Every structure is written in C-alpha cells, then in structure tokens.
C-alpha cells in the first residue's frame, strides 16, 4: 500500500553539473533526501513498470539512501530496480547498466572526488535512459519541483538485503541485486586487446594502481589482476570504504602523492594510475613522467585506433572549454571535427548519441568514449595499457613523440577553495565587466587577442548554454580561463586554468611552473585574485 508523507520544501536543492551535493548532515535532515528523490520521480518521463538503476560509490550514508530510494520507487510505479551488490556501482558502470538493460534512468549516489564520512559529503545524481547525466532542462525541472513539493510517496517494507545476489520484492517492485563488476568487465573485453596487454605483463611490464579506497577497487582488482594477469597487490587501497580511509579520493598530485612518490622513485614500475571516489576520473603517470588529463585526452585520441574497439577510427573529439587545446591539434591532423563544450559530461551526451564524437575529455581528469555516457577512469587506464602494449614504448617515450609531432600545451589548474560566495561573485562580476576592454592590452610579454564569456550552441539540439566561464586568449595560443566550480559542497571554488602552447621545435621539456610563470602573473593582474580574496597562492594545483 502506498503511503503519502506530507513535507515542505528545502531551499538550495539545485543540482549542479553532477547532481545535488551537500554535507551528509544536510542529507540526514528529515525528508531532505526523500524530497529530492520524489522530485526526480515527479519530473522524469517514464512508462509504468520501468526499470531504475541504483547504486553508488560506497561512501557513508549510501546504504541508508538506497533503502529510501527503493521504497519511493516502489510507490511511484517502477516495476524493477537493479541495484549493485553492496550498494556499489561506479558511475561508468551504472551508465552501462542503464544502457544494457534498457532502464528508464538511474540514481547514482555519489559526491565523486569529494571526501566521505559522517562529517563529509554526499550526493545524488539522476542519469537518463541513454546512461548520461540529466541535461539542464531536466535538472531545472527537478529544482523547480523541489521548491513546491508538499508530499513524497513510499511503501511499508523491510530493508532489502543488498549483499546477496538475486531478486526480492519491495511491495509491488522487483529488486534485483546484481554483480557490480561483471557487466562492466565484459564490456571492457570487447573494447581492448586483453591478449596483447596480458602478453606485455608476461614480458615484464609492471604497474601500480591506486583505487584510493573508493569504488574502482573491485573493478580494478577483477580486471587488472584477475583478467590481465598483473600480480596481486598491483591494486592498492582496493576495498571501498565509507570514508575512503580518511583520504580525499581525488586522483591528483596532492591527494595521490603516494602514487607519485612511487612513480618518481628509484624502483618505479612502468605505469601508474589512479581513479576517484565514483570511478569516473583517472590519473596517468609513467616512470618519471606525469601526463596531464588534457594531454592524456590528446594522446589517447591520437592512438585509439590501436585498440579493437576503435580500430575503424574516430568520428570526432570533444573537450570541455577549460581543457587544453592539445586535442584540437590531434583532431586537425586526423581530419576530425573537434567540439568545445561547457564543463559537465552531460554536454557530451548529444554529440555521442548523434555519432558526432567518439572520445571526450575534461581537464579535471575525466576521459571517456561512446561506450557509455559518462567519463570512465578505468577505461582510460585500459586504453593506455592497450596502446603501450602495441607500441612497445614507455609513457615518457610516447609523450615525447607526441609533443614532437603536435607541439606541447603546458597546462595547470589553480583552485582557490571554499571562498565566501559573495567574494567570488564580486570577483567574477568585475572580471566579466572588464572583458570588452581587454583585447590589445599587454600583461608582461603577453598580449590579449580575445576575451569573452564562453557560450555554447549545441550543434545537435540547438540549445544555448551561456555564462560558462571567462576566456582570455593571448597572441601565440596561450590563454587563461576563469570559472566558478559547481562540484563543491560549501562556499565557492575559483578555478583558474593556465595554458601555454609551445610549437613543434620549441622548448618541449621544461618544468610546467616555469613555463607558466608569466601567465600566473597575468591571471592575477586581470582578475585581481589577491585583491579580492586575500589568497596569495592556490589551495590545490593540478
């Protein structure tokens, strides 16, 4: 029997680029999660008896919200819920399950790369039937519903045993607990030459993978150690923990410093990699050579044809606006279209569905292809392994050869975290107001060629997304991008993206901070970062 529970709206339930993210204590308020989930179900289109996919990254509060979501789904006419064993589904695996089983959509419970635990972060994201994040039209409608909601629906039922595979009933709803790894691992075997990778491992190729005590652990252990033959212990921190072992599951030089220490140490393995909280981001580092996410996208695109799943070539390449233009040069050389989109994987979905792009990437360590509709950390690692196995070279050699052919985009992102929101808004407002007068101005040796507030016209559906970040381009191909992030849970994060292009034959093997020094100074002069924030240095550099 359906139970109707009266409620009142909460303010601030606006989904960001990757769903609704708040502190656990916010989600633990009475009716808070229920309001948001019911608002999703009130808005999204689906047939009676539809299938819903449900799972998350295993962080604190996941199991509680999964049980809530199952009961609300039962009361809202869903016929079946597919939930990952233990409540676990990586974001790319969830996307694949939605697509494979024809689900109408899915709820992914994650705050991605943000910390987990009772005092940390939680999140809920809705993905649509193509497996990708809900587009803005849907997230706007969900938000509007959260502002007027007066009831949510549920059924009276016992908790579902999330740890035992098989079917059970929750009222009229069939709940199937599925193996969280199997479908995804089988998909990877269709895309990559596992035999070539295995042969490389048997020939002595070594690697270290840091799962960061997050969701990728079971996937990496099964595929890398179980199917590809890497020795036991190749996967570090492979058991998902509710607090990620007290660590910040963001695969960058700061939070994955142990992996960096290993890869730049005296007995480094050939290849190092990591993934984040929900498994959609990646870190790539060779023996003594870090590969930026922007370069990784370009290098993967240039070599993707070496993997069976991409042997026929690419249809196009897409990157988020703050991602470096390294991929653009590969696309030009291959005669492919290259699309520049706003930040947020949902913007790639239309291009992928329309067959206009095959490989996509974001500077924030997200890379993926048309195999799912999410970025996919382990997919990127496997494509790197496939390429290295076929070419029989090191990460460093591949990088040097790539830069010799295409030039190098020296690149870094500076994050100023937890800024007072009003302070950040004033900074961005003043910056936007100055854009019209920047062209032609000099900042040290740099001369501004164009400055704008990026707006994106979707070539598939004709929609426009405005106000997506400030771009300041300089003569010679360098640029600075300023953007406020939507992935945090408190305050505002100012992201400053710095990019210097060094052409073929130029200075291609210098330290990145040295090559970006003039851009760092120009960024502060243009935006007044120190003046507005009092911060003399970023909190995180990636």
C-alpha positions as CSV (number, residue, x, y, z in Angstrom):
1,X,0.0,0.0,0.0
2,X,1.3,3.4,-1.0
3,X,1.9,5.8,1.9
4,X,1.8,9.6,1.4
5,X,4.1,11.6,3.6
6,X,3.5,15.4,4.0
7,X,6.5,17.6,3.6
8,X,7.7,21.1,3.0
9,X,10.4,22.3,0.6
10,X,14.1,22.8,1.5
11,X,15.9,25.7,-0.1
12,X,19.0,25.1,-2.2
13,X,18.2,21.7,-3.7
14,X,19.6,22.8,-7.1
15,X,21.5,20.1,-8.9
16,X,24.9,21.2,-10.1
17,X,27.0,19.9,-13.0
18,X,26.9,16.4,-11.4
19,X,23.8,16.3,-9.3
20,X,22.9,17.5,-5.8
21,X,25.9,17.6,-3.4
22,X,25.8,18.6,0.2
23,X,27.2,17.5,3.5
24,X,26.0,14.2,4.9
25,X,24.3,16.1,7.9
26,X,22.3,18.1,5.4
27,X,21.0,14.9,3.7
28,X,20.3,13.4,7.1
29,X,17.6,16.1,7.8
30,X,14.1,14.7,7.9
31,X,12.6,14.5,4.4
32,X,15.7,16.0,2.7
33,X,16.7,13.1,0.6
34,X,13.1,12.0,0.2
35,X,12.1,15.4,-1.2
36,X,14.8,15.3,-3.8
37,X,14.2,11.8,-4.9
38,X,10.5,12.3,-5.1
39,X,11.1,15.5,-7.1
40,X,13.1,13.5,-9.6
41,X,10.4,10.9,-10.0
42,X,7.7,13.6,-10.3
43,X,9.6,15.2,-13.2
44,X,11.2,12.5,-15.3
45,X,9.3,10.8,-18.1
46,X,8.9,7.0,-17.9
47,X,6.4,4.3,-18.6
48,X,4.7,2.4,-15.9
49,X,6.7,-0.6,-14.8
50,X,10.0,1.0,-15.9
51,X,13.4,-0.2,-14.7
52,X,15.5,2.0,-12.4
53,X,19.3,1.5,-11.8
54,X,20.5,2.3,-8.4
55,X,23.9,2.3,-6.8
56,X,26.8,4.5,-5.6
57,X,30.4,4.8,-4.6
58,X,30.0,3.1,-1.1
59,X,30.5,6.3,0.8
60,X,28.9,7.0,4.2
61,X,25.1,7.2,4.0
62,X,24.8,5.3,0.7
63,X,23.1,2.3,2.1
64,X,20.6,4.3,4.0
65,X,19.5,6.4,1.0
66,X,19.4,3.3,-1.3
67,X,16.8,1.8,1.0
68,X,14.8,5.0,1.0
69,X,15.0,5.2,-2.8
70,X,13.9,1.7,-3.3
71,X,10.7,2.3,-1.3
72,X,10.0,5.6,-3.1
73,X,10.5,3.9,-6.4
74,X,8.0,1.2,-5.4
75,X,5.4,3.8,-4.6
76,X,6.0,5.7,-7.8
77,X,5.2,2.9,-10.3
78,X,8.6,1.5,-11.1
79,X,8.5,-2.2,-11.9
80,X,12.1,-3.2,-11.3
81,X,15.2,-1.8,-9.6
82,X,18.7,-3.0,-10.5
83,X,21.0,-2.3,-7.6
84,X,24.7,-3.0,-7.4
85,X,25.8,-5.6,-4.8
86,X,26.6,-3.9,-1.5
87,X,25.1,-0.8,-3.0
88,X,28.1,-0.4,-5.2
89,X,28.1,0.8,-8.8
90,X,30.8,3.0,-10.3
91,X,29.4,5.9,-12.3
92,X,30.5,4.5,-15.6
93,X,29.3,1.0,-14.7
94,X,25.9,2.5,-13.8
95,X,25.8,4.2,-17.2
96,X,26.5,0.9,-18.9
97,X,23.9,-1.0,-16.8
98,X,21.2,1.6,-17.7
99,X,22.0,1.2,-21.4
100,X,22.4,-2.6,-21.4
101,X,19.1,-3.3,-19.6
102,X,17.0,-0.6,-21.2
103,X,16.4,1.2,-17.9
104,X,14.5,4.5,-18.0
105,X,17.2,6.0,-15.9
106,X,19.2,5.7,-12.7
107,X,20.1,7.3,-9.4
108,X,23.8,7.4,-8.7
109,X,24.6,8.2,-5.1
110,X,28.0,9.9,-5.0
111,X,29.8,13.1,-4.4
112,X,32.5,11.9,-6.9
113,X,36.0,13.0,-5.8
114,X,34.8,14.8,-2.7
115,X,35.7,13.3,0.8
116,X,33.3,10.9,2.5
117,X,32.3,10.2,6.1
118,X,29.8,11.4,8.7
119,X,31.1,14.9,8.5
120,X,31.9,15.0,4.8
121,X,30.0,14.9,1.5
122,X,27.1,13.1,-0.1
123,X,25.4,13.4,-3.4
124,X,22.6,12.2,-5.7
125,X,22.6,12.4,-9.5
126,X,20.0,11.3,-11.9
127,X,21.0,9.8,-15.2
128,X,18.6,9.4,-18.1
129,X,17.9,6.5,-20.4
130,X,21.0,7.0,-22.6
131,X,23.1,6.5,-19.5
132,X,24.2,10.1,-19.3
133,X,23.6,12.8,-16.7
134,X,20.3,14.5,-16.9
135,X,20.5,17.6,-19.2
136,X,19.8,21.1,-17.9
137,X,16.2,21.0,-18.9
138,X,15.6,18.1,-16.6
139,X,17.7,19.3,-13.7
140,X,16.0,22.7,-13.9
141,X,12.6,21.0,-13.7
142,X,13.8,18.9,-10.8
143,X,14.9,22.0,-9.0
144,X,11.6,23.7,-9.7
145,X,9.8,20.8,-8.2
146,X,11.9,20.8,-5.0
147,X,10.7,24.3,-4.4
148,X,7.0,23.4,-4.4
149,X,6.9,19.8,-3.2
150,X,4.4,19.0,-0.5
151,X,4.4,15.2,-0.3
152,X,6.5,12.2,-1.0
153,X,5.4,8.6,-1.6
154,X,6.7,5.4,-0.1
155,X,5.7,1.8,0.8
156,X,6.0,-0.1,4.1
157,X,8.6,-2.8,3.5
158,X,11.6,-4.4,5.1
159,X,15.1,-3.3,4.0
160,X,16.4,-5.2,1.0
161,X,19.5,-7.4,1.6
162,X,22.0,-5.5,-0.6
163,X,24.8,-8.1,-0.2
164,X,23.1,-11.2,-1.7
165,X,22.7,-11.5,-5.4
166,X,19.2,-12.3,-6.7
167,X,15.7,-11.0,-6.7
168,X,13.4,-9.9,-3.9
169,X,10.2,-7.9,-3.6
170,X,9.6,-4.5,-2.1
171,X,5.8,-4.1,-2.3
172,X,4.9,-4.4,-6.0
173,X,8.5,-3.7,-7.0
174,X,11.0,-6.4,-8.0
175,X,14.5,-5.6,-6.7
176,X,17.4,-7.4,-8.3
177,X,20.8,-7.2,-6.7
178,X,23.4,-7.6,-9.5
179,X,27.1,-8.2,-9.6
180,X,28.5,-4.7,-9.7
181,X,31.6,-5.6,-11.8
182,X,30.6,-8.4,-14.3
183,X,28.7,-6.4,-16.9
184,X,31.4,-3.6,-16.9
185,X,34.3,-6.1,-17.2
186,X,32.7,-7.9,-20.1
187,X,32.3,-4.5,-21.9
188,X,35.9,-3.7,-21.4
189,X,36.9,-7.1,-23.0
190,X,35.1,-6.1,-26.2
191,X,36.9,-2.8,-26.5
192,X,40.5,-3.7,-25.7
193,X,43.1,-6.3,-26.7
194,X,43.4,-8.1,-23.4
195,X,45.7,-10.7,-25.1
196,X,48.2,-8.0,-26.0
197,X,48.1,-6.5,-22.6
198,X,48.5,-9.9,-20.9
199,X,51.5,-10.7,-23.2
200,X,53.0,-7.4,-22.2
201,X,52.5,-8.2,-18.5
202,X,54.1,-11.6,-19.0
203,X,57.0,-9.9,-20.7
204,X,57.7,-7.9,-17.5
205,X,55.5,-4.8,-17.8
206,X,54.7,-3.5,-14.3
207,X,52.1,-1.1,-12.9
208,X,50.7,0.3,-9.7
209,X,47.0,1.3,-9.5
210,X,45.7,3.3,-6.5
211,X,41.9,2.8,-6.1
212,X,42.0,5.3,-3.2
213,X,39.7,3.1,-1.0
214,X,36.9,4.0,-3.4
215,X,34.6,2.4,-5.8
216,X,37.1,1.4,-8.6
217,X,38.8,-1.1,-6.3
218,X,36.6,-4.2,-7.1
219,X,36.7,-3.3,-10.9
220,X,40.4,-2.8,-11.0
221,X,41.1,-6.0,-9.0
222,X,38.9,-8.1,-11.2
223,X,40.2,-6.7,-14.5
224,X,43.9,-5.9,-13.8
225,X,44.7,-8.7,-11.5
226,X,42.0,-11.3,-12.4
227,X,41.8,-10.9,-16.2
228,X,45.0,-9.3,-17.3
229,X,47.5,-11.1,-15.0
230,X,49.0,-8.3,-13.1
231,X,50.3,-9.7,-9.8
232,X,48.3,-9.5,-6.6
233,X,49.0,-6.2,-4.9
234,X,49.1,-4.2,-8.1
235,X,45.8,-2.6,-7.0
236,X,46.4,-0.5,-3.8
237,X,43.6,0.6,-1.5
238,X,41.2,-1.7,-3.4
239,X,38.5,-2.1,-0.8
240,X,35.8,0.7,-0.9
241,X,35.5,2.3,2.5
242,X,32.7,4.7,3.7
243,X,35.3,7.4,4.5
244,X,37.8,6.4,1.8
245,X,40.2,5.6,4.5
246,X,40.2,9.2,5.7
247,X,41.7,10.3,2.4
248,X,40.4,12.7,-0.3
249,X,39.6,10.4,-3.3
250,X,40.7,12.9,-5.9
251,X,43.4,11.5,-8.3
252,X,45.8,14.4,-8.5
253,X,49.4,15.2,-7.4
254,X,48.2,16.3,-4.0
255,X,45.9,13.6,-2.9
256,X,47.6,10.7,-4.8
257,X,51.0,11.7,-3.6
258,X,51.9,8.1,-2.5
259,X,51.5,7.0,-6.1
260,X,53.6,9.9,-7.3
261,X,56.3,9.1,-4.8
262,X,56.3,5.5,-6.2
263,X,56.4,6.6,-9.8
264,X,59.2,9.1,-9.3
265,X,61.2,6.8,-7.0
266,X,64.2,4.6,-7.7
267,X,62.3,1.4,-8.4
268,X,59.3,2.8,-10.2
269,X,57.0,0.4,-12.1
270,X,56.4,1.1,-15.8
271,X,53.0,2.6,-15.4
272,X,51.0,4.2,-12.6
273,X,47.3,5.1,-12.5
274,X,44.5,6.0,-10.0
275,X,40.8,6.7,-10.0
276,X,38.5,8.7,-7.8
277,X,35.6,8.2,-5.5
278,X,33.0,7.1,-8.0
279,X,35.3,5.8,-10.7
280,X,34.8,8.3,-13.4
281,X,38.2,10.1,-13.2
282,X,41.7,9.0,-13.9
283,X,45.3,9.8,-13.2
284,X,48.0,8.7,-15.6
285,X,51.7,8.8,-14.6
286,X,54.6,6.9,-16.2
287,X,58.0,6.2,-14.7
288,X,59.2,9.8,-14.0
289,X,56.6,11.3,-16.3
290,X,53.2,12.8,-15.3
291,X,50.6,13.1,-18.1
292,X,48.1,15.9,-17.6
293,X,44.5,15.0,-18.2
294,X,44.4,17.4,-21.2
295,X,47.5,15.7,-22.8
296,X,46.1,12.2,-21.9
297,X,43.0,13.0,-24.0
298,X,45.1,14.1,-26.9
299,X,47.4,11.1,-26.7
300,X,44.6,8.6,-26.4
301,X,42.8,10.2,-29.4
302,X,46.0,10.0,-31.5
303,X,46.5,6.3,-30.7
304,X,43.0,5.0,-30.1
305,X,43.0,3.1,-33.4
306,X,45.4,0.6,-31.8
307,X,42.6,-0.8,-29.6
308,X,40.0,-3.1,-31.3
309,X,37.0,-1.0,-30.2
310,X,38.4,2.0,-32.1
311,X,40.2,0.3,-35.0
312,X,37.9,1.8,-37.5
313,X,38.8,5.4,-36.4
314,X,37.1,8.2,-34.5
315,X,34.1,10.1,-35.6
316,X,35.2,13.2,-33.7
317,X,36.8,14.5,-30.5
318,X,35.1,16.7,-27.8
319,X,36.6,18.5,-24.9
320,X,35.3,20.9,-22.2
321,X,36.2,24.5,-22.7
322,X,38.8,24.7,-19.8
323,X,40.6,21.6,-21.2
324,X,43.7,22.5,-23.2
325,X,43.7,22.7,-27.0
326,X,46.1,19.7,-27.3
327,X,43.2,17.5,-28.6
328,X,42.3,20.2,-31.2
329,X,45.7,19.7,-32.9
330,X,45.2,15.9,-33.0
331,X,41.7,16.4,-34.5
332,X,43.1,18.7,-37.1
333,X,45.8,16.3,-38.1
334,X,43.3,13.4,-38.3
335,X,40.8,15.5,-40.3
336,X,38.2,15.1,-37.5
337,X,35.8,17.6,-36.0
338,X,36.7,18.9,-32.5
339,X,34.0,20.3,-30.3
340,X,34.5,22.7,-27.3
341,X,31.7,22.3,-24.8
342,X,30.9,23.7,-21.3
343,X,32.1,21.8,-18.3
344,X,29.9,18.9,-17.4
345,X,29.7,15.5,-19.1
346,X,26.0,15.9,-19.9
347,X,27.1,18.3,-22.7
348,X,28.9,15.4,-24.5
349,X,25.8,13.2,-24.5
350,X,24.2,14.8,-27.5
351,X,27.4,14.6,-29.6
352,X,27.9,10.9,-28.7
353,X,24.3,10.0,-29.3
354,X,24.4,11.7,-32.7
355,X,27.5,9.9,-33.7
356,X,29.5,13.2,-34.0
357,X,32.2,12.3,-31.4
358,X,33.8,9.1,-30.2
359,X,36.3,10.3,-27.5
360,X,35.6,13.1,-25.0
361,X,37.6,14.6,-22.1
362,X,37.7,17.2,-19.4
363,X,40.8,18.7,-17.8
364,X,39.5,17.5,-14.4
365,X,40.8,14.0,-15.1
366,X,37.7,12.8,-16.9
367,X,38.1,10.9,-20.1
368,X,35.7,8.6,-21.9
369,X,34.1,7.4,-25.2
370,X,30.9,6.4,-26.8
371,X,30.9,3.0,-24.9
372,X,28.9,4.7,-22.1
373,X,27.6,8.2,-21.5
374,X,29.9,9.1,-18.6
375,X,33.6,9.6,-18.1
376,X,35.3,6.4,-17.2
377,X,38.5,6.2,-15.2
378,X,39.4,2.6,-15.6
379,X,38.5,2.7,-19.4
380,X,41.2,5.4,-19.8
381,X,43.7,3.2,-17.9
382,X,42.9,0.2,-20.1
383,X,43.3,2.2,-23.3
384,X,46.7,3.4,-22.1
385,X,47.7,-0.2,-21.4
386,X,46.5,-1.3,-24.8
387,X,48.4,1.5,-26.6
388,X,51.6,0.8,-24.6
389,X,51.4,-2.9,-25.2
390,X,51.0,-2.5,-29.0
391,X,53.6,0.3,-29.4
392,X,56.1,-1.3,-27.1
393,X,57.2,2.0,-25.7
394,X,57.2,3.8,-22.3
395,X,54.8,6.5,-21.2
396,X,57.7,9.0,-21.4
397,X,58.6,8.0,-24.9
398,X,55.0,8.2,-26.1
399,X,54.7,11.7,-24.6
400,X,58.0,12.9,-26.2
401,X,57.0,11.6,-29.6
402,X,53.5,13.2,-29.3
403,X,54.9,16.6,-28.4
404,X,57.5,16.4,-31.2
405,X,54.6,15.9,-33.7
406,X,51.9,18.2,-32.3
407,X,53.7,20.7,-30.0
408,X,53.1,20.9,-26.3
409,X,50.4,22.7,-24.3
410,X,51.9,23.4,-20.9
411,X,48.9,23.3,-18.5
412,X,47.9,23.7,-14.9
413,X,44.8,24.4,-12.9
414,X,44.9,26.5,-9.7
415,X,42.0,26.0,-7.3
416,X,41.1,28.6,-4.7
417,X,38.7,26.6,-2.5
418,X,35.9,27.5,0.0
419,X,35.9,31.2,-0.9
420,X,33.0,33.2,0.5
421,X,30.4,33.1,-2.2
422,X,29.8,36.8,-2.2
423,X,33.5,37.4,-2.6
424,X,33.8,35.0,-5.5
425,X,30.7,36.6,-7.2
426,X,32.2,40.1,-6.9
427,X,35.5,38.9,-8.5
428,X,33.7,37.2,-11.4
429,X,31.3,40.1,-11.9
430,X,34.2,42.6,-12.0
431,X,36.1,40.4,-14.4
432,X,33.2,40.0,-16.8
433,X,32.7,43.7,-16.8
434,X,36.3,44.2,-17.9
435,X,36.2,41.9,-20.9
436,X,35.3,44.4,-23.5
437,X,38.4,46.4,-22.9
438,X,41.0,43.6,-22.6
439,X,41.8,43.0,-26.3
440,X,45.1,44.5,-27.2
441,X,46.3,45.0,-23.6
442,X,49.7,43.8,-22.5
443,X,50.5,41.9,-19.4
444,X,54.2,41.5,-19.3
445,X,55.2,39.8,-22.5
446,X,51.6,38.6,-23.1
447,X,49.2,40.5,-25.4
448,X,45.5,39.7,-25.2
449,X,44.0,38.8,-28.5
450,X,40.4,37.9,-27.5
451,X,38.5,37.9,-24.2
452,X,34.9,36.6,-23.7
453,X,32.4,34.8,-21.5
454,X,32.0,31.4,-23.2
455,X,28.7,30.5,-24.7
456,X,27.9,27.1,-26.2
457,X,25.5,26.4,-29.1
458,X,24.7,22.7,-29.1
459,X,25.0,21.5,-32.7
460,X,22.5,18.7,-32.2
461,X,19.5,20.3,-30.4
462,X,20.2,24.0,-31.0
463,X,20.2,24.9,-27.3
464,X,22.4,27.6,-25.9
465,X,24.3,27.5,-22.6
466,X,25.7,30.9,-21.7
467,X,27.9,32.2,-19.0
468,X,30.1,29.1,-18.9
469,X,33.4,30.7,-18.0
470,X,35.7,33.6,-18.8
471,X,38.3,33.0,-21.5
472,X,41.3,35.3,-22.0
473,X,43.3,34.3,-25.1
474,X,46.7,35.7,-25.9
475,X,48.6,36.1,-29.1
476,X,50.6,32.8,-29.8
477,X,48.0,30.4,-28.5
478,X,48.3,30.8,-24.7
479,X,45.3,31.5,-22.6
480,X,43.8,31.8,-19.1
481,X,40.3,30.6,-18.1
482,X,38.4,31.6,-15.0
483,X,35.4,29.7,-13.7
484,X,33.4,29.1,-10.5
485,X,33.0,25.4,-9.9
486,X,29.7,23.7,-9.2
487,X,31.1,20.5,-7.6
488,X,31.9,21.6,-4.1
489,X,29.5,21.5,-1.1
490,X,30.3,24.7,0.7
491,X,31.4,28.2,-0.4
492,X,32.7,28.7,-3.9
493,X,35.8,27.4,-5.7
494,X,37.5,29.6,-8.2
495,X,39.3,27.6,-10.8
496,X,42.0,29.3,-12.9
497,X,43.2,27.3,-15.9
498,X,46.6,28.3,-17.4
499,X,47.7,27.1,-20.8
500,X,50.8,28.0,-22.8
501,X,51.3,26.5,-26.2
502,X,54.9,25.7,-27.3
503,X,55.1,24.7,-31.0
504,X,56.9,21.9,-32.7
505,X,60.6,22.6,-32.4
506,X,60.2,24.7,-29.4
507,X,61.0,24.2,-25.7
508,X,59.1,21.0,-25.1
509,X,60.7,19.5,-22.0
510,X,60.7,22.2,-19.3
511,X,59.1,22.3,-15.9
512,X,55.5,23.4,-16.2
513,X,55.6,26.0,-13.4
514,X,58.5,27.7,-15.1
515,X,56.7,27.9,-18.4
516,X,53.5,29.2,-16.8
517,X,55.0,31.9,-14.6
518,X,54.1,34.8,-16.8
519,X,50.5,33.5,-17.2
520,X,50.1,33.2,-13.4
521,X,51.1,36.8,-13.0
522,X,48.8,37.9,-15.8
523,X,45.9,36.0,-14.3
524,X,46.2,37.9,-11.0
525,X,46.6,41.2,-12.8
526,X,43.5,40.6,-14.9
527,X,41.2,39.2,-12.2
528,X,42.6,40.7,-9.0
529,X,42.7,37.4,-7.2
530,X,44.9,38.6,-4.4
531,X,42.9,41.8,-4.1
532,X,39.5,40.1,-3.9
533,X,40.3,37.0,-1.9
534,X,43.5,37.8,0.1
535,X,44.8,34.5,-1.2
536,X,48.4,34.7,-2.4
537,X,48.5,31.1,-3.6
538,X,46.0,28.4,-4.7
539,X,44.9,25.7,-2.3
540,X,45.4,23.0,-4.9
541,X,47.5,22.9,-8.1
542,X,46.8,20.1,-10.7
